[in-house]
C-alpha cells in the first residue's frame, strides 16, 4: 500500500477505531447485540445493566434457565433467590464472553459493600459458577465497591485465590491509592458521575473536556499509577459524552455505553493520546501511603466522593432488589 493510501485510510478511521489503537475499549452493557456490533475487547456489567437486559424479550430464556437452576438446588425462598441471582449474572457473563476476546466483569451484590468476608465468599461462589460453565477465572473480573472493606476483599481475592478484581464506584484519589496498594487488577473511576456532582453543586454547568472534573480525576490517577509503577489498570467509566472519552485517549482501558460507542463510530475527529507515560513521569505527584485511618480521613475530606460512593451503592442495591423482586414473582408462577 502506498504512503498516500495509508494516509487516506488513517484519515478515514472513525474516532472509535483510532481510540482502539491507543486504549483498550470495553463495552458497558448487558446487551449482547451491542457488544457484537462494536467489537470491544472486554465487557462490564452491573446490577442496573443486568436488570435492564433481563427485561428484554430476547433474553427471557436465560432468565428462565436461571430460575429452573434455583428451583433444582432447592432450599428456602431466600436461598433459591440468591442462587438464581448468581446464576443469572454468570449466564449473562458466559454469553458475553462468546462475543469478546477478553474478560467480563461480574459484580458482587452492592448490599455487601461493607462486609469484607461476605464479598470474598460471594466472589468465590461466582467464580465457581463460571468454572461449572467451563469458563476459566482468568477471563473474569469480580467487581467490588471501592469501600475500605471492598478494597481489602479485593486484596484477599487477588493474593489468596488468584481472582482478578475490578474496583468500581471509585471517585476519590484516596480510593485509587488504596486500590493500587492492595494490588487489585483494575479500577473503574466514574468520570460522568463526578461531572454530575459538580454541575449540581456549583454555578458552573458546562466544562470543556480537558477541564471536566471527572477527566481531571482520572488523569491524576493515571499519572500517579504510571509514575510510581503500579500495575493496576485504570479504566475510565460512566461517561456522559464523547468529549470526556476523547480527552482520556491513551488511558489503559475505557468502558463505554453502546450509545456513545455508536457516536464515536460515526465521529471523524482525529485523535492522539492525551494520557502518556512520559507526561505521567514528568508530573509533580508525590507518593503516599494510606492505612485504614488515613484512608477514611482522606476519602471523607472529598465531599463529592463520599456522596457519590454512598449514592452509587444505594442505586446498585435498589436495582438488585428490583431484579430480585422480578425473579421472586417469576419463581412463584
N, C-alpha and C positions, 0 to 999 in steps of 0.2 A: 504494500500500500504506500502511495507517495506521501510526502510530508503534507501536501495540501489536503489530501483525502483524510489523513489522520486529524489534521487541524479542524476540517469541516465536521468530522464525526464527533470530535470533542465539543465543538460549538453546539451541536445538536442534542447533546445529552441533557436530560432533564435535571433539575436540582436534586431529585431523589437519586438518580444514577450517580451524579457527582458526589453526593453525600456518602453513598455506599463505598466510594473509593477512599474515604478518609475516616469513616466511622462505621461501626457495626450497627446496622439498622434492625430494630426489634419491633414487632407488631404488638400493640397494646389492645388485645381483643380476645373474645372467646368465640368469634365468628370465623369458622374455617374458610369460608368463601373469600373473605377479605384477605386472609393470610395467603391463600393461593394466588390471588390477583397481584399482590405487591412483592411477593418473594423475599420476605425478610430472612435474616439469619436465625434469629431466636423469636420467641413469643412470650408475653407475660399475661397472666390472668389475675383476677382478684374477685372477691365475693360479688361485687357490683356487676362486673362483666359476665360472670357465670349466671347470675340471676337473670340478666337480660337475655343471654343466649338460651337459657333453659326454658324460656317462654316462647321461643321461636318454633314454629311448626316442624321445621326440618330437623330439629334436634330432640324430638319427643321420644324417639327410640332409645336414646342414651339415658334419658330420664327414667323411662320405663324399666330399662335393664338395671339401673341403679336401685330402683325400688324393689325389684324382684330379688336382687342381691341381698338387700337389707332384710327382707322377709325370710329369706332362706337361712340367714345367720340366726334369726330369732332374737330373743331377749325382750326386755321391756320396750315400750314405745320409744323412750328416750335413747336407748341403746341402738334400736333399729334406725332411728333418725340420724344418729351420729355416724353409723356405718353407711347409710345411704348418702349423706353429705360427702363423706370422704371419698366414697366410690365415684360419685358424680364429678367431683373435682379431678379425680385421677382419669376417668374415662375421657373427659374433655381434653386433658393433657395428652393422653395417648393419641387421640385423633389429631390434635395439633402437631404432634411430633411426626406424624405421617406426611405433613406438609412442609416441614422445615428441616434444614440440615443440622441445626444446633440444639439448643436447650429450651425447655419450657419452665416458667416459674409458676409454682403452685403455692397458694397461701394458707398458712395456719390460721385458724379461727381468731379474729381480732379480739374476741372476748377473753382470750388467754394472754393478752398483751402484757400483763403484769405478773404472769406465772411462768417463771423460767423453766421449771421441771415439766409443767404441763405442755409447754411449747416443744420441748425436746421430745417428749413421748409422742405428741401428735405428729411431729415431723417424721419420726421413725415409723409410725403407722402408715403415713402417706408413701414413704419410700418402699415399705413392704408391699403395699398395694401395687405400686409401679412394677416391683420385681415380679409379682404374680402375673402381671400383664406382659412380662418379658422385656421390660424397659430397665436398662442399667441406670444406677443412681448418678452416673456421670452426665446424663442428659437432663437432670432435674436440678432446678434451683428452688429451695424452700424459702418462701417469703415470710419474713417476720417483721413485726412492728419495731421501729428503732427506739424503743424504750430502753432503759438500762437493763431490765430483765431480758428483753428481746435480744439485745446485743450480747449479753452473757450466754443466752441459749445458743446463739449463733457460734460463739467461741467453742462451746462444748460440742456442738454438732460437727463443726469443722475438724477440731483436734481429735476428738474421741471416736467419731463414727465416719469421718471422711465424707460427710454430707455437705454439699455446697449450699450456701445461703445467700439470699438476696434481701438486704435490709431495706424495707420500704417505709413510707411516711417519714422521710428524712427532710428536715427543714433547717436545722441549726448546724453551725460549724462544729459545735461540741459533739453532736451525734456522729458527724463524719469522722472526727478524730478518734472517738471511742470505737467505731466500727473498724477503722484501719488498725488500731492497736489490738483488736480482737482477732484480726486476721481473717475476716469473712471474705468470701469470694467477690461479692458485688454489692454496691449500694445504689439506691434509686432516689436521688434528691428530687423533690417535687417542684419543678420550675413554675408551672402555672398557678399552683395554689399559693405560692409565695407572692406572685404578682397580684392575685385576687385580694390578699390581705392588705397589701399596700394601697391598692386602689380604693378599698373600702374604708381604710383608716387614715387617709391623708387627702389633701386637696388635689394632689396630682393624679389625674385619671388616665393619662396616656404616657407611654415610655417608648423611646427609641430602643430597638432590640439590644444594643450594646449597654444601655443604661437600665434595662429591665432588671429589677432586684433579684428575680429568680435566676436569670442568666449570670448575673454577677456572683451569686452564691455558688453556683456550680463551677464557675471559672476559678473561684478561690479554692474550692475543694480539689479540683483537678490539679491546680498548680501546687497545692500542698502535698498531695499524694505523689506527684511526679518528682518534686524537688527532693523529697525525703525517701524515695524509693519504695513506697508501699505498693504491694502487688494488687490490692483491692481494686476492682474495676469500677469506674464511675459511669453510671448510666442515667443521664438526664431523663426525667419522666414528667408526665402531667403537663403537656403543652397546651397553650391557649391559641397559638397562631404559628405560622411557619417562620415568621421573623425570629422568634425565640430559637427555633430549631437551627436555622441557618447561622445564627450568631454563636452556636455551640459546635459548629463544624470542627471536627478533629477530636471531640470528646470520645472516650473509649467506645461507649455504646449510647444510643438514644432510643427510647421506646416511644413509639408514635402511634396515634389512633388511625384507623382506616381513613377517616375524613381528611386528616392532614397529610397522610401518605398520598391520597388522591390529588390534593392540591400541589404537593411537591412534584408529583409525576407529570404535571402539566406546566410547571414553572421553568422557564428557560434561563433564569438567573444564573450567572457564573459564580461558582463557589470556590473559596480557597480556605484552608484551615485557619481558624481564629484561635484555637487552643493547640499549643505545640509544646513539646518537651523543652525546647530552647527557651521559650518565654517562661515556662514554669521554673526552670533552673535559675533564671535571672531575677525571679520575684524576691521580694524582701521579707517573705514569710519566715517566722521562726518556729522551730519545733516545740511542741508542748506535750505534756503527759497528763492524762486525766484518770484519777481513781474515781470511785463512786461518788464521793462527796463533792469533788471538784466538777465532775460531770453534771451532777444535779444542779449545782450552783450556776455554772456557765450556761447550761440549757435554760434554766429558769430566768436568766438575765435577758433572754431573747423572747420578748412578749409574743411576736409573730409565731415563733416556733412552738411555744407552749400551747398557744391557742389552736394552731393548725394540726399539731400532733393529736391533741385530745379530740378535736373535731373529726379528724380522719379516722381515728379508732372508732368513734361513735357511729360514723356513717357506714363503715365497713361492717360493724356489728349489726346495725339496723338492717342492712341488706342480707346478712347471713340469717337473721331472724325471719325476714320476708321469705327467703328461699326455703328455710325450714318449714314455715307455715304452709307454703305451697306443696311441699313434699308430704307434709303431715296430712293435708287434705286428700292428696292422691293415695296415700297409704291406706286410708280408711275406706276407699272405694272398692 
